[in-house]
Amino acid sequence: MERAGFRVLAAIDFNEEAIQTFKANFAKDPLALCKDLTKFPPDKLAAKLGVNDVDVIVGGPPCQGFSTVRQVDAANHGSRVKRDKRRYLYRVFLDYVAAFRPRVFVMENVMGIQSAAKGKFFTLVQADARKLGYRVHAQVEEAWKLGVPQKRRRQLVIGVRNDLPGYFSSELKPSSRAFGSPTLWDAIGDLPPLAAGEGVEERDYDFDRRKHFLATRNETAKHYLNTVLEIADAAKLTAHRARPHNDRDLRDFARIHEGETADATIARGEKMEFPYDRTVFLDRYTRQHRERLCSTIVAHLAKDGLMFIHPTQNRSLTPREAARVQTFPDWFQFPVARTHQFRIIGNAVPPLVAEAVGCEVKEFLDESRRPGYEAQIPRGTSQSLLTSSPTRKEAASDLQRLARLDRRALRDLPTQQFLHGWRALLSLFPDLHPDNARDHGNHIVEVSPDQLALPGFDELVSRRYSRSGWPVALELIGNEAWRRFDAGELTPPEFYCVEAQRAGLRHKTEIRNREAAMETKA
């Protein structure tokens, strides 16, 4: 976030080793606190900082309660789903959002949050954040598209305060630090070879090996080492220590070809010695491939490295190798025991991904802060785009007629007629995000008449999906908008019609101002 241009005020984690590591690398920067947020309320942080509001809050409530890995033992589905209190810690994160009212918040978690308890918590996170006055949408970050050499996919839930116009981008762009599509070998191929159990916490680099490595690789590898890993800024090689393995594991490692899992090894006729259930742990032993993406670096590395066997050496990856795959620069220190190093590295958001997120957030905030931004109409845009009809009541009537059409009738509607209704929708419901028009979940809530944005149009808006906030009656319109957008029939400015949204936000502001004025007179 700092590299993206933010001034970080505070960093909080309940894990002592994480805070110790943070302080070792950012000693002069933000307030770093080892706190359990369930016992450290927002007002205490506000008192320490001397501020009551911030622009951005980013965080990652514990992911173990949603991990798909834990579905193997039934811990994340079925009757045991209620027993893991960590699933509700997202509410503590939202307590901080409610207290500081950031313009934007970003919450990161594992993909398993979508399916844990049949999506219950994925819905709750978005529904609860929406109640706080945020336009919320979920998007998936695919780390390899952002220059990270691993098969990492993570869920982001992003909230923008409802008074801010614009739609946060649903597709992250790589930061300027990223380049090409690096592989595992681009990240670790220059490091000195080790046997299992070998290595020291600090040693000199093997510069001859590095020189030879760079001479044989392409520009992507050179860029990754120099720009992402910043090898020139690290005086010593640290955390390159291999964990020991028992003889049985080492024999099994030797049987697995580069890029293979134990399951594939058995399928070609090898007999493995490991005792694990082959019907469950098919990839329990995996030898990584040099010229492919690495498997997702996870905190389970702290327990064993069996899924992360080195591509050419008979051992698992070292903490430094895992850190490099995560895009931590070589100067970044991990001054804790090796087990904690693995856990911290595995729990982390790759810095290159975090920078990409930060850049998108900063660009969004900078744009919203430009003088006259809320009233500005993009160049070449006609005034008619601001409202789909002369009055909101007429716009609602137009939208109601559109909502009565079935899927076929919507598909046959001429583009300009459909756009007329789509702009009306975004103007009447500026709190919705177009990206939410396809993933609604199954839970529906009834909105009381006194809370309706369009009094008199109960049929249109009274029933909403909890997850997306989308009115049930408008579901087909959202699906049709996505179909036309995917087919190229709607341009991005037409699909993300910010000018219609701005008109709706201005109308809401006018209503609030009138109500405030009436209260003052009373």
C-alpha positions in Angstrom: 0.0 0.0 0.0 2.9 2.3 0.7 4.3 1.6 -2.8 0.9 2.4 -4.2 1.2 5.9 -2.7 -0.6 5.6 0.7 0.6 6.7 4.1 0.0 3.8 6.4 -1.1 4.9 9.9 -1.4 1.6 11.6 -0.9 -2.2 11.2 -2.6 -4.6 13.6 -2.3 -8.4 14.0 -2.9 -10.7 16.9 0.1 -12.8 15.9 3.3 -11.7 17.7 5.7 -13.1 15.1 3.9 -11.2 12.3 4.2 -7.9 14.2 7.8 -8.6 15.1 8.5 -9.2 11.4 6.6 -6.0 10.4 8.6 -3.9 12.8 11.9 -5.4 11.6 11.2 -4.1 8.1 9.2 -0.9 8.8 10.7 0.3 12.1 10.2 4.0 11.3 6.8 3.9 9.7 3.3 3.1 11.1 2.1 2.2 14.5 2.4 -1.6 14.7 0.3 -3.3 17.4 0.0 -6.9 18.5 -3.6 -6.9 19.4 -6.6 -9.2 19.4 -9.2 -7.0 17.7 -12.0 -8.7 19.6 -10.6 -7.1 22.7 -9.2 -3.9 21.1 -12.2 -1.7 19.9 -11.8 1.0 17.2 -12.1 3.9 19.7 -8.8 2.8 21.4 -7.0 2.8 18.0 -8.5 6.2 17.2 -7.2 7.5 20.5 -3.7 6.2 19.7 -3.7 7.7 16.2 -5.5 10.9 17.0 -7.8 10.5 14.1 -11.4 9.4 13.7 -11.5 8.7 10.0 -9.3 7.3 7.3 -9.4 6.8 3.6 -8.8 3.1 3.4 -9.0 0.0 5.6 -7.5 -3.2 4.3 -7.6 -6.5 6.1 -7.9 -10.3 6.1 -10.0 -12.0 8.8 -8.7 -15.5 9.5 -9.2 -17.8 6.5 -8.9 -21.2 8.2 -12.7 -21.2 8.9 -13.3 -21.1 5.1 -10.4 -23.1 3.7 -11.4 -25.7 1.2 -8.5 -27.8 2.5 -10.4 -28.3 5.8 -13.4 -29.6 4.0 -11.6 -32.9 3.8 -12.2 -33.5 7.6 -15.7 -32.0 7.5 -14.6 -29.0 9.5 -15.9 -26.5 6.9 -19.2 -28.0 6.0 -22.0 -30.0 7.5 -22.8 -29.9 11.2 -19.4 -28.7 12.3 -19.7 -25.4 10.4 -21.2 -23.7 13.4 -18.3 -24.5 15.7 -15.6 -22.3 14.2 -15.9 -18.9 15.7 -13.3 -17.5 13.3 -16.0 -17.3 10.6 -17.6 -14.5 12.4 -14.5 -12.4 12.8 -15.3 -10.5 9.7 -17.8 -8.6 11.9 -14.9 -7.3 13.9 -13.3 -6.0 10.7 -16.6 -4.3 9.8 -16.7 -2.8 13.3 -13.6 -0.8 12.3 -15.2 0.1 9.0 -18.3 1.4 10.8 -16.2 3.4 13.3 -13.7 5.0 10.8 -16.0 5.3 7.8 -13.2 4.8 5.2 -14.0 5.8 1.7 -12.9 2.3 0.6 -12.4 -1.0 2.4 -10.8 -4.1 1.0 -11.2 -7.5 2.7 -9.2 -10.5 1.4 -9.9 -14.2 2.0 -9.6 -17.6 0.5 -11.8 -18.8 -2.3 -13.5 -21.3 0.2 -15.5 -18.4 1.7 -17.8 -18.7 -1.4 -18.8 -22.2 -0.5 -18.3 -22.6 3.2 -21.7 -23.3 4.9 -23.3 -23.2 1.4 -22.1 -19.6 0.9 -23.7 -18.3 4.1 -20.7 -16.2 5.3 -19.9 -15.0 1.8 -23.5 -13.5 1.8 -23.2 -12.2 5.3 -20.0 -10.3 4.7 -21.5 -8.4 1.8 -25.0 -7.9 3.3 -23.6 -6.6 6.6 -21.2 -4.2 4.8 -24.0 -2.9 2.7 -26.0 -2.1 5.8 -23.2 0.2 6.9 -23.7 2.3 3.8 -21.3 0.8 1.3 -21.6 -0.2 -2.3 -20.1 -3.7 -2.1 -18.9 -6.2 -4.7 -16.8 -9.3 -4.7 -14.0 -10.0 -7.2 -11.3 -12.6 -7.5 -7.6 -11.8 -7.8 -5.6 -14.2 -9.9 -2.1 -13.6 -8.8 -0.4 -15.0 -11.9 -2.1 -12.2 -14.0 -0.4 -9.7 -11.7 3.1 -11.0 -12.2 3.2 -13.5 -9.3 4.7 -17.0 -10.2 2.1 -19.1 -8.5 -1.4 -20.5 -9.0 -2.9 -18.3 -6.4 -6.6 -17.2 -6.4 -8.0 -15.2 -3.6 -11.4 -13.6 -2.9 -11.6 -9.8 -2.5 -14.7 -8.1 -1.0 -14.5 -4.3 -1.8 -16.7 -1.6 -0.4 -17.0 1.9 -1.6 -18.9 4.4 0.6 -22.2 5.1 -1.0 -21.7 8.9 -1.2 -18.8 8.4 -3.7 -19.6 8.1 -7.4 -18.0 5.5 -9.6 -17.5 1.8 -9.8 -14.3 0.2 -8.5 -12.6 -1.8 -11.3 -13.5 -5.5 -11.3 -10.3 -6.4 -13.1 -7.0 -5.5 -11.4 -4.1 -4.2 -13.6 -0.6 -5.3 -12.8 1.5 -2.7 -11.0 4.4 -1.1 -12.9 6.7 -3.4 -11.0 5.3 -6.5 -12.7 6.6 -7.8 -16.0 5.8 -10.8 -18.1 4.7 -14.1 -16.8 7.5 -15.4 -14.5 7.8 -19.1 -13.6 9.0 -20.7 -10.4 12.5 -21.0 -11.8 12.6 -17.3 -12.7 12.0 -16.7 -8.9 14.4 -19.2 -7.3 16.8 -20.6 -9.9 19.7 -18.5 -8.9 19.7 -19.6 -5.2 22.4 -21.9 -3.9 21.5 -25.7 -3.9 20.8 -27.3 -0.5 20.2 -30.8 0.8 17.4 -31.5 3.2 18.3 -30.0 6.6 21.1 -27.8 5.3 21.5 -24.1 5.3 22.0 -21.2 7.7 19.9 -18.2 8.5 22.3 -15.8 6.9 25.0 -16.4 4.2 26.6 -14.8 1.1 25.0 -15.1 -2.3 26.5 -17.3 -4.9 27.2 -14.6 -7.4 28.8 -16.9 -9.9 25.7 -19.1 -10.0 23.5 -15.9 -10.3 25.6 -14.6 -13.2 25.3 -18.0 -15.0 21.6 -18.1 -14.3 20.9 -14.7 -15.6 22.9 -15.4 -18.7 20.7 -18.3 -19.6 17.3 -16.8 -18.8 15.0 -14.4 -20.6 14.2 -10.8 -19.7 11.3 -11.8 -17.5 13.7 -13.6 -15.0 16.1 -10.6 -15.0 13.3 -8.2 -14.3 11.8 -10.4 -11.6 15.1 -10.7 -9.7 16.1 -7.1 -10.1 12.8 -5.2 -9.9 10.5 -7.4 -7.9 13.0 -9.2 -5.6 15.4 -6.2 -5.6 18.4 -8.4 -5.1 20.8 -5.5 -5.3 19.3 -4.1 -2.1 20.0 -7.3 -0.1 23.6 -7.5 1.3 23.1 -11.1 2.5 20.9 -14.1 1.6 18.6 -14.8 4.5 16.1 -17.5 5.5 17.4 -20.0 2.9 17.4 -23.0 5.2 15.9 -26.3 4.2 13.9 -28.3 6.7 14.9 -31.9 7.4 12.9 -34.8 6.1 12.9 -38.5 7.2 14.4 -41.1 5.0 11.0 -42.5 3.9 9.9 -39.1 2.7 13.2 -38.5 0.9 12.8 -41.9 -0.9 9.3 -40.9 -2.0 10.5 -37.5 -3.1 13.1 -39.2 -5.4 10.4 -41.3 -7.1 8.4 -38.2 -8.1 9.3 -36.6 -11.5 9.3 -32.9 -11.9 5.8 -31.5 -12.1 4.2 -34.7 -10.8 2.0 -35.5 -7.8 2.2 -38.7 -5.9 -1.0 -39.8 -7.6 0.6 -39.5 -11.0 3.7 -41.3 -9.8 1.6 -44.2 -8.6 -0.4 -44.2 -11.9 2.8 -44.8 -13.9 3.7 -47.9 -11.7 5.8 -46.5 -8.8 5.2 -47.8 -5.3 5.1 -45.1 -2.7 5.9 -45.6 0.9 3.9 -42.8 2.4 1.1 -43.9 4.8 -1.6 -41.3 3.9 -5.0 -42.2 2.5 -4.6 -42.1 -1.2 -8.3 -41.4 -1.8 -8.0 -38.1 0.0 -4.4 -36.9 -0.3 -3.8 -37.3 -4.0 -1.5 -34.3 -4.1 0.0 -34.7 -0.7 3.4 -35.1 -2.3 4.0 -32.7 -5.2 7.2 -31.9 -7.0 7.0 -28.5 -8.5 8.0 -27.8 -12.1 10.7 -25.2 -12.9 8.9 -23.7 -16.0 5.4 -23.6 -14.6 3.7 -21.6 -11.9 4.3 -22.8 -8.3 1.4 -24.2 -6.3 -0.3 -21.7 -4.0 2.0 -20.8 -1.1 0.0 -21.6 2.1 0.5 -21.4 5.8 0.5 -25.2 6.0 4.1 -25.0 5.0 4.8 -24.4 8.7 3.8 -28.1 9.3 5.4 -29.8 6.3 6.6 -29.0 2.8 5.4 -32.2 1.1 3.3 -30.3 -1.5 6.3 -28.1 -2.3 9.1 -30.4 -3.3 11.9 -28.5 -5.0 11.9 -29.1 -8.8 15.5 -30.4 -9.0 16.6 -31.0 -5.4 15.4 -33.7 -3.0 13.9 -31.4 -0.4 11.0 -29.0 0.1 11.2 -25.3 -0.5 13.0 -23.0 2.0 11.3 -19.9 3.6 13.3 -17.6 1.2 12.2 -19.6 -1.8 8.5 -19.4 -0.6 9.0 -15.7 0.1 10.3 -15.1 -3.5 7.3 -16.9 -4.9 5.2 -14.6 -2.9 7.1 -11.6 -4.4 8.7 -10.5 -1.1 12.0 -8.7 -2.0 15.2 -10.3 -0.8 15.9 -7.4 1.7 12.7 -8.3 3.6 13.7 -10.0 6.8 11.9 -12.7 8.8 13.6 -12.6 12.2 11.6 -15.5 13.7 11.9 -19.2 13.9 11.6 -21.1 10.6 8.2 -22.5 11.4 6.9 -19.0 12.0 8.6 -17.8 8.8 6.6 -20.3 6.8 3.4 -19.4 8.4 3.8 -15.7 8.0 4.8 -16.0 4.4 2.0 -18.4 3.6 -0.6 -16.2 5.3 0.5 -13.1 3.5 -1.0 -11.3 0.5 1.7 -11.3 -2.1 3.2 -7.7 -2.1 2.9 -7.5 -5.9 -0.9 -8.2 -5.6 -1.3 -5.8 -2.7 0.4 -3.1 -4.7 -1.9 -3.7 -7.6 -4.9 -3.4 -5.3 -3.5 -0.3 -3.8 -2.9 1.3 -7.1 -6.5 0.7 -8.2 -7.8 2.1 -4.9 -5.6 5.2 -5.1 -6.6 5.8 -8.7 -10.2 5.5 -7.8 -9.8 7.9 -4.8 -7.7 10.4 -6.8 -10.4 10.5 -9.5 -13.2 11.0 -7.0 -11.3 13.9 -5.4 -10.9 15.9 -8.6 -12.7 19.3 -8.3 -16.1 19.0 -9.9 -15.8 15.2 -10.3 -19.3 14.4 -9.0 -20.9 16.9 -11.4 -18.6 16.2 -14.4 -20.0 14.5 -17.5 -17.4 12.6 -19.5 -16.4 14.3 -22.8 -18.7 13.3 -25.6 -21.5 12.2 -23.3 -24.9 13.7 -23.9 -26.9 15.2 -21.1 -29.7 12.6 -21.8 -27.5 10.0 -20.2 -27.8 11.5 -16.8 -31.5 10.6 -16.5 -33.4 8.0 -18.4 -36.7 10.0 -18.1 -37.7 13.5 -17.1 -38.7 12.5 -13.6 -37.7 9.7 -11.3 -41.3 8.5 -11.2 -41.3 8.1 -15.0 -38.0 6.4 -14.9 -39.3 3.9 -12.3 -42.4 3.3 -14.5 -40.1 2.6 -17.5 -38.0 0.2 -15.4 -41.1 -1.5 -14.2 -42.2 -2.1 -17.7 -38.8 -3.5 -18.5 -38.9 -5.8 -15.5 -42.1 -7.4 -16.7 -40.4 -8.7 -19.9 -39.2 -12.3 -20.0 -35.7 -13.4 -21.0 -36.5 -13.7 -24.7 -38.3 -10.3 -24.9 -35.3 -8.6 -23.2 -32.9 -10.2 -25.6 -35.0 -9.0 -28.6 -35.1 -5.4 -27.3 -33.2 -2.9 -29.5 -30.0 -1.8 -27.8 -31.0 1.8 -27.3 -34.3 0.8 -25.7 -32.4 -1.6 -23.4 -29.9 1.1 -22.5 -32.7 3.5 -21.7 -33.9 1.1 -19.0 -30.4 0.1 -17.8 -29.5 3.8 -17.2 -32.8 4.2 -15.3 -31.9 1.2 -13.1 -28.4 2.6 -12.2 -29.9 6.1 -11.6 -32.7 4.8 -9.4 -30.4 2.3 -7.5 -27.0 4.1 -7.3 -26.0 1.7 -4.4 -25.9 -1.3 -6.7 -22.7 -2.4 -8.5 -23.1 -3.9 -12.0 -20.6 -6.6 -11.2 -23.1 -8.0 -8.6 -25.8 -8.6 -11.2 -24.8 -12.3 -11.7 -24.0 -13.7 -8.2 -27.0 -13.2 -5.9 -26.9 -16.2 -3.7 -30.1 -17.8 -2.6 -31.2 -15.7 0.4 -33.9 -13.1 -0.2 -35.0 -10.4 2.3 -38.1 -8.3 2.4 -37.6 -4.6 2.6 -40.1 -2.7 4.6 -42.1 0.1 2.8 -40.6 2.9 4.8 -37.1 1.9 3.6 -37.9 1.8 -0.1 -36.1 4.1 -2.3 -39.1 4.2 -4.7 -42.3 4.5 -2.6 -45.2 3.2 -4.5 -43.2 0.7 -6.5 -43.2 -2.1 -3.9 -43.4 -4.8 -6.5 -40.2 -3.6 -8.1 -37.9 -3.3 -5.0 -39.4 -4.8 -1.9 -37.7 -8.2 -2.4 -33.9 -8.2 -2.6 -31.1 -10.7 -2.6 -29.0 -10.5 0.6 -25.7 -11.1 -1.1 -25.9 -8.7 -4.0 -28.5 -6.2 -2.8 -30.1 -6.7 -6.2 -33.9 -6.4 -6.4 -35.3 -9.8 -7.4 -37.6 -8.3 -9.9 -34.5 -6.8 -11.8 -32.5 -10.0 -11.9 -33.2 -10.7 -15.6 -32.3 -7.1 -16.6 -28.9 -7.6 -14.9 -28.3 -10.9 -16.6 -29.2 -9.4 -20.0 -26.9 -6.4 -19.4 -24.0 -8.8 -18.7 -24.9 -10.9 -21.8 -24.7 -7.8 -24.0 -21.5 -6.6 -22.3 -19.8 -9.9 -22.8 -20.9 -9.9 -26.4 -19.6 -6.5 -27.0 -23.0 -5.0 -27.6 -22.5 -2.6 -24.6 -19.3 -0.6 -24.2 -17.7 -0.3 -20.7 -19.0 3.3 -20.3 -22.5 2.1 -21.2 -22.3 -0.9 -18.8 -20.7 1.0 -16.0 -22.8 4.0 -16.5 -21.3 6.3 -13.9 -23.2 9.4 -15.1 -26.5 7.7 -14.4 -25.3 6.7 -11.0 -24.1 10.2 -10.3 -27.6 11.5 -11.1 -29.0 9.1 -8.6 -26.5 10.1 -5.9 -27.3 13.8 -6.5 -31.0 13.1 -6.1 -30.3 11.3 -2.8 -28.2 14.2 -1.6 -30.9 16.7 -2.5 -33.4 14.7 -0.5 -31.1 14.5 2.5 -30.5 18.3 2.3 -34.2 19.1 2.2 -34.9 16.8 5.1 -32.1 18.4 7.1 -33.4 21.9 6.3 -36.9 20.9 7.4 -35.6 19.5 10.7 -33.6 22.7 11.3 -36.7 24.8 10.8 -38.7 22.6 13.0 
